[in-house]
Amino acid sequence: MKNIINLKEFRENVAKYETRIKKGDSFIVTRRSKPLFRISPVEEDGWETVIDFTKFRKGGMSVDKVIKVLESLD
Protein backbone atom coordinates (compact mmCIF):
# COMPACT_ATOMS: atom_id res chain seq x y z
CA MET A 1 0.00 0.00 0.00
CA LYS A 2 1.24 3.46 -0.84
CA ASN A 3 1.80 6.08 1.82
CA ILE A 4 -0.90 8.69 1.28
CA ILE A 5 -1.02 11.87 3.37
CA ASN A 6 -2.94 15.10 3.05
CA LEU A 7 -1.26 18.42 2.40
CA LYS A 8 -2.07 19.87 5.82
CA GLU A 9 -0.53 16.86 7.59
CA PHE A 10 2.57 17.16 5.40
CA ARG A 11 2.96 20.90 6.03
CA GLU A 12 2.55 20.53 9.78
CA ASN A 13 5.02 17.64 10.03
CA VAL A 14 7.63 18.29 7.35
CA ALA A 15 10.53 17.28 9.62
CA LYS A 16 8.92 13.91 10.38
CA TYR A 17 8.39 13.20 6.68
CA GLU A 18 11.87 14.42 5.78
CA THR A 19 13.30 11.78 8.13
CA ARG A 20 11.17 9.04 6.60
CA ILE A 21 12.01 10.11 3.04
CA LYS A 22 15.73 10.00 3.86
CA LYS A 23 15.15 6.39 4.99
CA GLY A 24 13.63 5.57 1.59
CA ASP A 25 9.88 6.10 2.07
CA SER A 26 7.79 7.79 -0.62
CA PHE A 27 4.48 9.60 -0.21
CA ILE A 28 1.61 10.79 -2.32
CA VAL A 29 0.34 14.11 -0.98
CA THR A 30 -3.33 14.86 -1.51
CA ARG A 31 -5.53 17.92 -1.29
CA ARG A 32 -9.27 17.47 -0.97
CA SER A 33 -8.79 13.73 -1.54
CA LYS A 34 -7.10 14.27 -4.93
CA PRO A 35 -3.42 13.48 -5.58
CA LEU A 36 -1.37 16.66 -5.69
CA PHE A 37 2.23 15.44 -5.89
CA ARG A 38 4.56 12.60 -5.01
CA ILE A 39 7.58 13.09 -2.79
CA SER A 40 10.35 10.51 -2.76
CA PRO A 41 14.07 10.18 -2.12
CA VAL A 42 16.54 11.37 -4.73
CA GLU A 43 18.41 8.58 -6.50
CA GLU A 44 21.87 7.65 -5.23
CA ASP A 45 23.71 9.73 -7.80
CA GLY A 46 21.57 12.77 -7.01
CA TRP A 47 20.67 14.31 -10.34
CA GLU A 48 19.69 12.91 -13.68
CA THR A 49 22.29 13.64 -16.33
CA VAL A 50 20.58 15.20 -19.31
CA ILE A 51 23.70 15.83 -21.35
CA ASP A 52 27.40 15.46 -20.59
CA PHE A 53 29.12 18.50 -22.11
CA THR A 54 32.56 17.00 -21.46
CA LYS A 55 31.86 14.75 -24.46
CA PHE A 56 31.86 17.88 -26.66
CA ARG A 57 34.77 19.65 -25.05
CA LYS A 58 37.22 18.49 -22.39
CA GLY A 59 36.35 20.28 -19.15
CA GLY A 60 32.79 21.00 -20.32
CA MET A 61 31.36 24.17 -21.79
CA SER A 62 30.50 27.56 -20.36
CA VAL A 63 26.85 28.53 -20.07
CA ASP A 64 27.39 31.33 -22.59
CA LYS A 65 28.75 28.85 -25.16
CA VAL A 66 25.83 26.46 -24.59
CA ILE A 67 23.30 29.28 -25.05
CA LYS A 68 25.05 30.45 -28.21
CA VAL A 69 24.96 26.93 -29.70
CA LEU A 70 21.30 26.48 -28.76
CA GLU A 71 20.36 29.84 -30.31
CA SER A 72 22.06 28.85 -33.54
CA LEU A 73 19.77 25.84 -33.87
CA ASP A 74 16.73 27.99 -34.66
TORPA-4810 file (N, C-alpha, C, O; in nm, 3 decimals):
<nodes>
NODE_1_0.084_-0.120_0.000_0.000_0.000_0.000_0.088_0.125_0.000_0.190_0.131_0.069_M
NODE_2_0.048_0.222_-0.077_0.124_0.346_-0.084_0.097_0.432_0.037_-0.010_0.426_0.098_K
NODE_3_0.195_0.513_0.072_0.180_0.608_0.182_0.109_0.732_0.128_0.165_0.806_0.047_N
NODE_4_-0.012_0.754_0.173_-0.090_0.869_0.128_-0.115_0.959_0.247_-0.163_0.915_0.352_I
NODE_5_-0.082_1.088_0.230_-0.102_1.187_0.337_-0.166_1.311_0.276_-0.152_1.337_0.157_I
NODE_6_-0.236_1.386_0.359_-0.294_1.510_0.305_-0.195_1.625_0.321_-0.102_1.618_0.402_N
NODE_7_-0.217_1.729_0.245_-0.126_1.842_0.240_-0.108_1.907_0.376_0.004_1.943_0.413_L
NODE_8_-0.216_1.923_0.450_-0.207_1.987_0.582_-0.117_1.905_0.675_-0.032_1.961_0.744_K
NODE_9_-0.136_1.775_0.677_-0.053_1.686_0.759_0.094_1.699_0.719_0.182_1.705_0.805_E
NODE_10_0.120_1.703_0.589_0.257_1.716_0.540_0.319_1.848_0.584_0.431_1.851_0.635_F
NODE_11_0.245_1.958_0.565_0.296_2.090_0.603_0.327_2.099_0.752_0.428_2.157_0.791_R
NODE_12_0.239_2.043_0.834_0.255_2.053_0.978_0.363_1.960_1.033_0.408_1.978_1.146_E
NODE_13_0.405_1.863_0.954_0.502_1.764_1.003_0.614_1.738_0.903_0.657_1.624_0.886_N
NODE_14_0.661_1.843_0.839_0.763_1.829_0.735_0.886_1.756_0.788_0.940_1.670_0.720_V
NODE_15_0.931_1.790_0.907_1.053_1.728_0.962_1.036_1.577_0.977_1.128_1.501_0.947_A
NODE_16_0.920_1.534_1.022_0.892_1.391_1.038_0.900_1.321_0.901_0.960_1.214_0.889_K
NODE_17_0.839_1.381_0.800_0.839_1.320_0.668_0.977_1.328_0.602_1.014_1.238_0.526_Y
NODE_18_1.051_1.432_0.630_1.187_1.442_0.578_1.270_1.323_0.628_1.344_1.262_0.551_E
NODE_19_1.258_1.292_0.755_1.330_1.178_0.813_1.292_1.047_0.744_1.379_0.966_0.712_T
NODE_20_1.164_1.027_0.724_1.117_0.904_0.660_1.160_0.895_0.514_1.194_0.787_0.465_R
NODE_21_1.160_1.009_0.445_1.201_1.011_0.304_1.350_0.978_0.294_1.391_0.904_0.204_I
NODE_22_1.430_1.031_0.385_1.573_1.000_0.386_1.597_0.851_0.407_1.699_0.797_0.363_K
NODE_23_1.504_0.784_0.475_1.515_0.639_0.499_1.462_0.558_0.381_1.470_0.435_0.382_K
NODE_24_1.407_0.626_0.279_1.363_0.557_0.159_1.213_0.554_0.135_1.169_0.502_0.032_G
NODE_25_1.134_0.608_0.225_0.988_0.610_0.207_0.948_0.713_0.101_1.014_0.815_0.083_D
NODE_26_0.838_0.686_0.033_0.779_0.779_-0.062_0.635_0.806_-0.021_0.571_0.723_0.044_S
NODE_27_0.584_0.922_-0.058_0.448_0.960_-0.021_0.377_1.025_-0.137_0.437_1.094_-0.219_F
NODE_28_0.247_1.003_-0.142_0.161_1.079_-0.232_0.087_1.177_-0.143_0.020_1.139_-0.047_I
NODE_29_0.098_1.305_-0.177_0.034_1.411_-0.098_-0.094_1.451_-0.169_-0.095_1.478_-0.289_V
NODE_30_-0.203_1.455_-0.093_-0.333_1.486_-0.151_-0.387_1.618_-0.097_-0.345_1.667_0.008_T
NODE_31_-0.479_1.674_-0.172_-0.553_1.792_-0.129_-0.697_1.768_-0.170_-0.727_1.744_-0.287_R
NODE_32_-0.785_1.775_-0.074_-0.927_1.747_-0.097_-0.946_1.610_-0.163_-1.023_1.593_-0.257_R
NODE_33_-0.872_1.514_-0.111_-0.879_1.373_-0.154_-0.831_1.348_-0.297_-0.854_1.240_-0.352_S
NODE_34_-0.764_1.445_-0.359_-0.710_1.427_-0.493_-0.557_1.435_-0.487_-0.503_1.521_-0.418_K
NODE_35_-0.489_1.345_-0.557_-0.342_1.348_-0.558_-0.290_1.482_-0.608_-0.335_1.534_-0.710_P
NODE_36_-0.195_1.538_-0.535_-0.137_1.666_-0.569_0.006_1.649_-0.621_0.042_1.703_-0.726_L
NODE_37_0.087_1.574_-0.546_0.223_1.544_-0.589_0.277_1.424_-0.514_0.222_1.382_-0.412_F
NODE_38_0.386_1.370_-0.566_0.456_1.260_-0.501_0.589_1.312_-0.451_0.655_1.390_-0.519_R
NODE_39_0.628_1.271_-0.333_0.758_1.309_-0.279_0.832_1.180_-0.247_0.779_1.090_-0.182_I
NODE_40_0.957_1.173_-0.294_1.035_1.051_-0.276_1.183_1.085_-0.269_1.223_1.196_-0.304_S
NODE_41_1.264_0.991_-0.223_1.407_1.018_-0.212_1.471_1.039_-0.349_1.423_0.987_-0.450_P
NODE_42_1.577_1.116_-0.351_1.654_1.137_-0.473_1.740_1.013_-0.494_1.787_0.953_-0.398_V
NODE_43_1.759_0.974_-0.618_1.841_0.858_-0.650_1.982_0.875_-0.594_2.024_0.986_-0.563_E
NODE_44_2.052_0.765_-0.581_2.187_0.765_-0.523_2.279_0.870_-0.584_2.350_0.940_-0.511_E
NODE_45_2.279_0.880_-0.716_2.371_0.973_-0.780_2.322_1.118_-0.776_2.391_1.207_-0.825_D
NODE_46_2.206_1.141_-0.721_2.157_1.277_-0.701_2.073_1.332_-0.814_1.952_1.344_-0.802_G
NODE_47_2.137_1.364_-0.925_2.067_1.431_-1.034_2.071_1.345_-1.158_2.164_1.267_-1.178_W
NODE_48_1.972_1.359_-1.240_1.969_1.291_-1.368_2.056_1.369_-1.466_2.042_1.491_-1.479_E
NODE_49_2.145_1.300_-1.533_2.229_1.364_-1.633_2.150_1.376_-1.762_2.109_1.275_-1.820_T
NODE_50_2.131_1.498_-1.807_2.058_1.520_-1.931_2.156_1.516_-2.047_2.130_1.453_-2.150_V
NODE_51_2.268_1.583_-2.032_2.370_1.583_-2.135_2.506_1.606_-2.068_2.518_1.688_-1.978_I
NODE_52_2.605_1.534_-2.113_2.740_1.546_-2.059_2.822_1.631_-2.155_2.865_1.581_-2.259_D
NODE_53_2.843_1.758_-2.122_2.912_1.850_-2.211_3.061_1.821_-2.222_3.128_1.875_-2.310_F
NODE_54_3.114_1.736_-2.133_3.256_1.700_-2.146_3.279_1.612_-2.267_3.393_1.596_-2.311_T
NODE_55_3.172_1.554_-2.324_3.186_1.475_-2.446_3.208_1.566_-2.567_3.259_1.521_-2.670_K
NODE_56_3.169_1.692_-2.557_3.186_1.788_-2.666_3.317_1.863_-2.654_3.381_1.898_-2.753_F
NODE_57_3.356_1.888_-2.528_3.477_1.965_-2.505_3.533_1.926_-2.369_3.461_1.930_-2.269_R
NODE_58_3.660_1.888_-2.365_3.722_1.849_-2.239_3.705_1.961_-2.136_3.735_2.077_-2.165_K
NODE_59_3.657_1.927_-2.018_3.635_2.028_-1.915_3.496_2.090_-1.922_3.461_2.174_-1.839_G
NODE_60_3.416_2.048_-2.020_3.279_2.100_-2.032_3.272_2.227_-2.114_3.365_2.262_-2.185_G
NODE_61_3.160_2.295_-2.103_3.136_2.417_-2.179_3.077_2.523_-2.087_3.005_2.491_-1.993_M
NODE_62_3.108_2.647_-2.114_3.050_2.756_-2.036_2.903_2.772_-2.073_2.860_2.733_-2.181_S
NODE_63_2.828_2.830_-1.983_2.685_2.853_-2.007_2.667_2.942_-2.130_2.577_2.918_-2.211_V
NODE_64_2.750_3.043_-2.144_2.739_3.133_-2.259_2.756_3.058_-2.391_2.685_3.085_-2.488_D
NODE_65_2.851_2.964_-2.394_2.875_2.885_-2.516_2.755_2.795_-2.545_2.713_2.782_-2.660_K
NODE_66_2.700_2.733_-2.441_2.583_2.646_-2.459_2.466_2.726_-2.515_2.399_2.680_-2.607_V
NODE_67_2.441_2.844_-2.459_2.330_2.928_-2.505_2.352_2.969_-2.650_2.259_2.968_-2.731_I
NODE_68_2.474_3.004_-2.683_2.505_3.045_-2.821_2.478_2.931_-2.919_2.421_2.953_-3.025_K
NODE_69_2.520_2.810_-2.883_2.496_2.693_-2.970_2.346_2.667_-2.982_2.297_2.642_-3.092_V
NODE_70_2.274_2.673_-2.872_2.130_2.648_-2.876_2.056_2.752_-2.960_1.962_2.717_-3.031_L
NODE_71_2.097_2.878_-2.951_2.036_2.984_-3.031_2.060_2.964_-3.180_1.977_3.001_-3.263_E
NODE_72_2.174_2.905_-3.213_2.206_2.885_-3.354_2.124_2.772_-3.416_2.124_2.756_-3.538_S
NODE_73_2.057_2.693_-3.335_1.977_2.584_-3.387_1.844_2.628_-3.443_1.778_2.551_-3.513_L
NODE_74_1.803_2.749_-3.416_1.673_2.799_-3.466_1.671_2.816_-3.611_1.569_2.856_-3.667_D
</nodes>
